[in-house]
Amino acid sequence: MYGTYLRLNITVHDSWRAVVRAAARKLSRQALRDPRCRIARKRFYREMLDYHRQEQEIVATWRL
């Protein structure tokens, strides 16, 4: 899933909303509309936000 995060075309300085918007664009229309996929969608968004948070921590730690 980290590869998907890298393909979101966002920067480390983007907000969490930008991450969710970019992640939503990667999903198909059917996956976005299907109520049965809600749990999987939430899991996907949370993973993308976790990767983003980790990247922000690295930048803050190393002051990049």
Jmol script that loads the backbone (N, CA, C; Angstrom):
load data "model"
ATOM      1  N   MET A   1       0.799  -1.199   0.000  1.00  0.00           N
ATOM      2  CA  MET A   1       0.000   0.000   0.000  1.00  0.00           C
ATOM      3  C   MET A   1       0.848   1.273   0.000  1.00  0.00           C
ATOM      4  N   TYR A   2       2.100   1.146   0.444  1.00  0.00           N
ATOM      5  CA  TYR A   2       2.960   2.322   0.454  1.00  0.00           C
ATOM      6  C   TYR A   2       3.190   2.826  -0.971  1.00  0.00           C
ATOM      7  N   GLY A   3       3.223   1.910  -1.926  1.00  0.00           N
ATOM      8  CA  GLY A   3       3.362   2.304  -3.325  1.00  0.00           C
ATOM      9  C   GLY A   3       2.196   3.152  -3.786  1.00  0.00           C
ATOM     10  N   THR A   4       1.016   2.830  -3.322  1.00  0.00           N
ATOM     11  CA  THR A   4      -0.159   3.629  -3.659  1.00  0.00           C
ATOM     12  C   THR A   4      -0.036   5.024  -3.056  1.00  0.00           C
ATOM     13  N   TYR A   5       0.449   5.094  -1.831  1.00  0.00           N
ATOM     14  CA  TYR A   5       0.646   6.403  -1.206  1.00  0.00           C
ATOM     15  C   TYR A   5       1.604   7.251  -2.036  1.00  0.00           C
ATOM     16  N   LEU A   6       2.674   6.645  -2.515  1.00  0.00           N
ATOM     17  CA  LEU A   6       3.635   7.393  -3.316  1.00  0.00           C
ATOM     18  C   LEU A   6       3.036   7.879  -4.629  1.00  0.00           C
ATOM     19  N   ARG A   7       2.051   7.165  -5.153  1.00  0.00           N
ATOM     20  CA  ARG A   7       1.415   7.560  -6.412  1.00  0.00           C
ATOM     21  C   ARG A   7       0.281   8.567  -6.231  1.00  0.00           C
ATOM     22  N   LEU A   8       0.052   9.051  -5.022  1.00  0.00           N
ATOM     23  CA  LEU A   8      -0.993  10.047  -4.801  1.00  0.00           C
ATOM     24  C   LEU A   8      -0.597  11.427  -5.305  1.00  0.00           C
ATOM     25  N   ASN A   9       0.683  11.609  -5.589  1.00  0.00           N
ATOM     26  CA  ASN A   9       1.202  12.900  -6.079  1.00  0.00           C
ATOM     27  C   ASN A   9       0.893  14.045  -5.121  1.00  0.00           C
ATOM     28  N   ILE A  10       1.240  13.833  -3.861  1.00  0.00           N
ATOM     29  CA  ILE A  10       1.080  14.867  -2.849  1.00  0.00           C
ATOM     30  C   ILE A  10       2.435  15.115  -2.210  1.00  0.00           C
ATOM     31  N   THR A  11       2.550  16.241  -1.536  1.00  0.00           N
ATOM     32  CA  THR A  11       3.787  16.537  -0.822  1.00  0.00           C
ATOM     33  C   THR A  11       3.599  16.254   0.657  1.00  0.00           C
ATOM     34  N   VAL A  12       4.689  16.206   1.373  1.00  0.00           N
ATOM     35  CA  VAL A  12       4.644  15.943   2.809  1.00  0.00           C
ATOM     36  C   VAL A  12       3.941  17.078   3.540  1.00  0.00           C
ATOM     37  N   HIS A  13       3.964  18.253   2.977  1.00  0.00           N
ATOM     38  CA  HIS A  13       3.393  19.422   3.632  1.00  0.00           C
ATOM     39  C   HIS A  13       1.905  19.591   3.363  1.00  0.00           C
ATOM     40  N   ASP A  14       1.313  18.726   2.565  1.00  0.00           N
ATOM     41  CA  ASP A  14      -0.123  18.803   2.299  1.00  0.00           C
ATOM     42  C   ASP A  14      -0.914  18.407   3.534  1.00  0.00           C
ATOM     43  N   SER A  15      -2.138  18.891   3.606  1.00  0.00           N
ATOM     44  CA  SER A  15      -2.997  18.588   4.750  1.00  0.00           C
ATOM     45  C   SER A  15      -3.599  17.190   4.621  1.00  0.00           C
ATOM     46  N   TRP A  16      -4.224  16.744   5.691  1.00  0.00           N
ATOM     47  CA  TRP A  16      -4.854  15.425   5.679  1.00  0.00           C
ATOM     48  C   TRP A  16      -6.006  15.396   4.688  1.00  0.00           C
ATOM     49  N   ARG A  17      -6.662  16.523   4.492  1.00  0.00           N
ATOM     50  CA  ARG A  17      -7.774  16.579   3.533  1.00  0.00           C
ATOM     51  C   ARG A  17      -7.275  16.349   2.103  1.00  0.00           C
ATOM     52  N   ALA A  18      -6.123  16.905   1.785  1.00  0.00           N
ATOM     53  CA  ALA A  18      -5.549  16.701   0.455  1.00  0.00           C
ATOM     54  C   ALA A  18      -5.213  15.231   0.233  1.00  0.00           C
ATOM     55  N   VAL A  19      -4.774  14.563   1.285  1.00  0.00           N
ATOM     56  CA  VAL A  19      -4.456  13.134   1.191  1.00  0.00           C
ATOM     57  C   VAL A  19      -5.724  12.336   0.914  1.00  0.00           C
ATOM     58  N   VAL A  20      -6.789  12.638   1.646  1.00  0.00           N
ATOM     59  CA  VAL A  20      -8.050  11.908   1.460  1.00  0.00           C
ATOM     60  C   VAL A  20      -8.617  12.175   0.070  1.00  0.00           C
ATOM     61  N   ARG A  21      -8.541  13.402  -0.393  1.00  0.00           N
ATOM     62  CA  ARG A  21      -9.043  13.722  -1.738  1.00  0.00           C
ATOM     63  C   ARG A  21      -8.257  12.976  -2.814  1.00  0.00           C
ATOM     64  N   ALA A  22      -6.943  12.958  -2.676  1.00  0.00           N
ATOM     65  CA  ALA A  22      -6.102  12.255  -3.649  1.00  0.00           C
ATOM     66  C   ALA A  22      -6.369  10.757  -3.603  1.00  0.00           C
ATOM     67  N   ALA A  23      -6.564  10.218  -2.411  1.00  0.00           N
ATOM     68  CA  ALA A  23      -6.848   8.785  -2.271  1.00  0.00           C
ATOM     69  C   ALA A  23      -8.208   8.448  -2.879  1.00  0.00           C
ATOM     70  N   ALA A  24      -9.175   9.324  -2.709  1.00  0.00           N
ATOM     71  CA  ALA A  24     -10.508   9.093  -3.277  1.00  0.00           C
ATOM     72  C   ALA A  24     -10.455   9.075  -4.799  1.00  0.00           C
ATOM     73  N   ARG A  25      -9.573   9.875  -5.371  1.00  0.00           N
ATOM     74  CA  ARG A  25      -9.446   9.881  -6.832  1.00  0.00           C
ATOM     75  C   ARG A  25      -8.872   8.573  -7.355  1.00  0.00           C
ATOM     76  N   LYS A  26      -8.154   7.843  -6.514  1.00  0.00           N
ATOM     77  CA  LYS A  26      -7.585   6.555  -6.930  1.00  0.00           C
ATOM     78  C   LYS A  26      -8.619   5.427  -6.925  1.00  0.00           C
ATOM     79  N   LEU A  27      -9.734   5.634  -6.246  1.00  0.00           N
ATOM     80  CA  LEU A  27     -10.769   4.600  -6.173  1.00  0.00           C
ATOM     81  C   LEU A  27     -11.724   4.710  -7.357  1.00  0.00           C
ATOM     82  N   SER A  28     -12.283   3.591  -7.743  1.00  0.00           N
ATOM     83  CA  SER A  28     -13.253   3.597  -8.836  1.00  0.00           C
ATOM     84  C   SER A  28     -14.585   4.173  -8.346  1.00  0.00           C
ATOM     85  N   ARG A  29     -15.413   4.605  -9.266  1.00  0.00           N
ATOM     86  CA  ARG A  29     -16.718   5.151  -8.899  1.00  0.00           C
ATOM     87  C   ARG A  29     -17.562   4.120  -8.165  1.00  0.00           C
ATOM     88  N   GLN A  30     -17.473   2.890  -8.618  1.00  0.00           N
ATOM     89  CA  GLN A  30     -18.256   1.834  -7.983  1.00  0.00           C
ATOM     90  C   GLN A  30     -17.815   1.633  -6.533  1.00  0.00           C
ATOM     91  N   ALA A  31     -16.521   1.658  -6.288  1.00  0.00           N
ATOM     92  CA  ALA A  31     -16.013   1.485  -4.930  1.00  0.00           C
ATOM     93  C   ALA A  31     -16.405   2.659  -4.042  1.00  0.00           C
ATOM     94  N   LEU A  32     -16.516   3.846  -4.620  1.00  0.00           N
ATOM     95  CA  LEU A  32     -16.906   5.015  -3.844  1.00  0.00           C
ATOM     96  C   LEU A  32     -18.383   5.002  -3.481  1.00  0.00           C
ATOM     97  N   ARG A  33     -19.212   4.432  -4.321  1.00  0.00           N
ATOM     98  CA  ARG A  33     -20.663   4.472  -4.118  1.00  0.00           C
ATOM     99  C   ARG A  33     -21.230   3.258  -3.397  1.00  0.00           C
ATOM    100  N   ASP A  34     -20.523   2.159  -3.442  1.00  0.00           N
ATOM    101  CA  ASP A  34     -21.048   0.920  -2.883  1.00  0.00           C
ATOM    102  C   ASP A  34     -20.996   0.948  -1.357  1.00  0.00           C
ATOM    103  N   PRO A  35     -22.140   0.874  -0.685  1.00  0.00           N
ATOM    104  CA  PRO A  35     -22.127   0.902   0.778  1.00  0.00           C
ATOM    105  C   PRO A  35     -21.437  -0.313   1.391  1.00  0.00           C
ATOM    106  N   ARG A  36     -21.372  -1.413   0.646  1.00  0.00           N
ATOM    107  CA  ARG A  36     -20.709  -2.606   1.175  1.00  0.00           C
ATOM    108  C   ARG A  36     -19.202  -2.426   1.259  1.00  0.00           C
ATOM    109  N   CYS A  37     -18.654  -1.468   0.522  1.00  0.00           N
ATOM    110  CA  CYS A  37     -17.206  -1.223   0.520  1.00  0.00           C
ATOM    111  C   CYS A  37     -16.792  -0.162   1.532  1.00  0.00           C
ATOM    112  N   ARG A  38     -17.721   0.287   2.341  1.00  0.00           N
ATOM    113  CA  ARG A  38     -17.448   1.393   3.259  1.00  0.00           C
ATOM    114  C   ARG A  38     -16.299   1.081   4.216  1.00  0.00           C
ATOM    115  N   ILE A  39     -16.299  -0.096   4.792  1.00  0.00           N
ATOM    116  CA  ILE A  39     -15.247  -0.459   5.745  1.00  0.00           C
ATOM    117  C   ILE A  39     -13.888  -0.519   5.049  1.00  0.00           C
ATOM    118  N   ALA A  40     -13.854  -1.073   3.850  1.00  0.00           N
ATOM    119  CA  ALA A  40     -12.594  -1.148   3.100  1.00  0.00           C
ATOM    120  C   ALA A  40     -12.111   0.255   2.706  1.00  0.00           C
ATOM    121  N   ARG A  41     -13.039   1.126   2.340  1.00  0.00           N
ATOM    122  CA  ARG A  41     -12.683   2.507   1.997  1.00  0.00           C
ATOM    123  C   ARG A  41     -12.063   3.210   3.192  1.00  0.00           C
ATOM    124  N   LYS A  42     -12.699   3.083   4.341  1.00  0.00           N
ATOM    125  CA  LYS A  42     -12.189   3.726   5.548  1.00  0.00           C
ATOM    126  C   LYS A  42     -10.797   3.195   5.900  1.00  0.00           C
ATOM    127  N   ARG A  43     -10.611   1.886   5.758  1.00  0.00           N
ATOM    128  CA  ARG A  43      -9.315   1.287   6.035  1.00  0.00           C
ATOM    129  C   ARG A  43      -8.266   1.849   5.081  1.00  0.00           C
ATOM    130  N   PHE A  44      -8.616   1.982   3.798  1.00  0.00           N
ATOM    131  CA  PHE A  44      -7.708   2.526   2.788  1.00  0.00           C
ATOM    132  C   PHE A  44      -7.319   3.968   3.125  1.00  0.00           C
ATOM    133  N   TYR A  45      -8.301   4.800   3.463  1.00  0.00           N
ATOM    134  CA  TYR A  45      -8.013   6.189   3.823  1.00  0.00           C
ATOM    135  C   TYR A  45      -7.121   6.261   5.060  1.00  0.00           C
ATOM    136  N   ARG A  46      -7.415   5.435   6.051  1.00  0.00           N
ATOM    137  CA  ARG A  46      -6.613   5.443   7.275  1.00  0.00           C
ATOM    138  C   ARG A  46      -5.168   5.021   7.000  1.00  0.00           C
ATOM    139  N   GLU A  47      -4.983   4.042   6.141  1.00  0.00           N
ATOM    140  CA  GLU A  47      -3.616   3.632   5.796  1.00  0.00           C
ATOM    141  C   GLU A  47      -2.872   4.757   5.097  1.00  0.00           C
ATOM    142  N   MET A  48      -3.539   5.443   4.177  1.00  0.00           N
ATOM    143  CA  MET A  48      -2.895   6.550   3.478  1.00  0.00           C
ATOM    144  C   MET A  48      -2.544   7.667   4.461  1.00  0.00           C
ATOM    145  N   LEU A  49      -3.436   7.937   5.408  1.00  0.00           N
ATOM    146  CA  LEU A  49      -3.156   8.967   6.401  1.00  0.00           C
ATOM    147  C   LEU A  49      -2.033   8.551   7.347  1.00  0.00           C
ATOM    148  N   ASP A  50      -1.954   7.273   7.667  1.00  0.00           N
ATOM    149  CA  ASP A  50      -0.851   6.786   8.503  1.00  0.00           C
ATOM    150  C   ASP A  50       0.485   6.954   7.797  1.00  0.00           C
ATOM    151  N   TYR A  51       0.537   6.591   6.516  1.00  0.00           N
ATOM    152  CA  TYR A  51       1.778   6.778   5.753  1.00  0.00           C
ATOM    153  C   TYR A  51       2.151   8.254   5.693  1.00  0.00           C
ATOM    154  N   HIS A  52       1.149   9.103   5.516  1.00  0.00           N
ATOM    155  CA  HIS A  52       1.400  10.540   5.422  1.00  0.00           C
ATOM    156  C   HIS A  52       1.942  11.065   6.759  1.00  0.00           C
ATOM    157  N   ARG A  53       1.356  10.616   7.845  1.00  0.00           N
ATOM    158  CA  ARG A  53       1.810  11.017   9.171  1.00  0.00           C
ATOM    159  C   ARG A  53       3.252  10.571   9.409  1.00  0.00           C
ATOM    160  N   GLN A  54       3.576   9.355   8.991  1.00  0.00           N
ATOM    161  CA  GLN A  54       4.946   8.856   9.143  1.00  0.00           C
ATOM    162  C   GLN A  54       5.938   9.696   8.345  1.00  0.00           C
ATOM    163  N   GLU A  55       5.551  10.060   7.130  1.00  0.00           N
ATOM    164  CA  GLU A  55       6.427  10.896   6.304  1.00  0.00           C
ATOM    165  C   GLU A  55       6.622  12.264   6.943  1.00  0.00           C
ATOM    166  N   GLN A  56       5.561  12.825   7.514  1.00  0.00           N
ATOM    167  CA  GLN A  56       5.677  14.121   8.172  1.00  0.00           C
ATOM    168  C   GLN A  56       6.584  14.039   9.393  1.00  0.00           C
ATOM    169  N   GLU A  57       6.526  12.927  10.127  1.00  0.00           N
ATOM    170  CA  GLU A  57       7.403  12.743  11.285  1.00  0.00           C
ATOM    171  C   GLU A  57       8.868  12.669  10.852  1.00  0.00           C
ATOM    172  N   ILE A  58       9.121  11.990   9.759  1.00  0.00           N
ATOM    173  CA  ILE A  58      10.494  11.890   9.249  1.00  0.00           C
ATOM    174  C   ILE A  58      11.026  13.274   8.877  1.00  0.00           C
ATOM    175  N   VAL A  59      10.202  14.050   8.206  1.00  0.00           N
ATOM    176  CA  VAL A  59      10.621  15.400   7.801  1.00  0.00           C
ATOM    177  C   VAL A  59      10.858  16.266   9.028  1.00  0.00           C
ATOM    178  N   ALA A  60       9.987  16.147  10.034  1.00  0.00           N
ATOM    179  CA  ALA A  60      10.148  16.951  11.248  1.00  0.00           C
ATOM    180  C   ALA A  60      11.400  16.518  12.017  1.00  0.00           C
ATOM    181  N   THR A  61      11.660  15.230  12.046  1.00  0.00           N
ATOM    182  CA  THR A  61      12.824  14.719  12.774  1.00  0.00           C
ATOM    183  C   THR A  61      14.123  15.166  12.121  1.00  0.00           C
ATOM    184  N   TRP A  62      14.192  15.036  10.830  1.00  0.00           N
ATOM    185  CA  TRP A  62      15.422  15.364  10.111  1.00  0.00           C
ATOM    186  C   TRP A  62      15.443  16.788   9.587  1.00  0.00           C
ATOM    187  N   ARG A  63      14.370  17.516   9.833  1.00  0.00           N
ATOM    188  CA  ARG A  63      14.244  18.913   9.410  1.00  0.00           C
ATOM    189  C   ARG A  63      14.553  19.093   7.937  1.00  0.00           C
ATOM    190  N   LEU A  64      13.872  18.289   7.126  1.00  0.00           N
ATOM    191  CA  LEU A  64      14.077  18.334   5.673  1.00  0.00           C
ATOM    192  C   LEU A  64      13.254  19.431   5.031  1.00  0.00           C
TER     193      LEU A  64
END
end "model"
wireframe off; spacefill off
backbone 0.3
color backbone group
